Amino acid sequence: MAGRGFIHDKLELKFLILYITARVIEPIPFDTVLDLTMCDDAIDYFDFSECLADLVRTEHLSLSEDGLYSITEKGLRNSRICESSLAYSVRLRCDKNLAKCNRKLRRKSQVRASTEKRENGTYTVNLALDDDMGSVMELKLAIPREDMAKMLTERFQKSPERLYSEIMRVLMSSEPPEDAER
């Protein structure tokens, strides 16, 4: 182990990785596990990589075909037993980083945007926004060009609430034309 910090050996590093993967809300890629684990100055990349591989080999973690790590039942049991051996300051730092990571993961799962090419050469942009209760909005738009479709999906992902608010504002403030009733 390199540097000065609270994690002094590979066993403590494994405890830390289990602590993190037990608290993340969905499976995460290698880079995210690494970022969350590097919360202590004593951790280096090579020790981390070795410990992560050991945890998969011993079935404390599972690695999916698409490269996502998640904790197993065995890992959860051992994490609960060992988490108190982690330094309190390390756990606090982890919890802060995990809260931020979980917010991003939750947001990613609640905001979806995709593009499909149609037979006629145009595109369909699918935009969806969910909250904790379910679907808030689903919108499909026909778009003539791929670059426009890509731009719309990127803008929606950055600020889906703005689009939702604007749609609601327009729909709620517009009065139906009087001619439509006749």
Secondary structure, 3 states (H helix, E strand, C coil): CCCCCCCCCHHHHHHHHHHHHHHCCCCEEHHHHHHHHCCCCCCCHHHHHHHHHHHHHCCCEEECCCCEEEECHHHHHHHHHHHHHCCHHHHHHHHHHHHHHHHHHHHHHHEEEEEEECCCCCEEEEEEEEECCEEEEEEEEEECCHHHHHHHHHHHHHCHHHHHHHHHHHHHHCCCCHHHHC
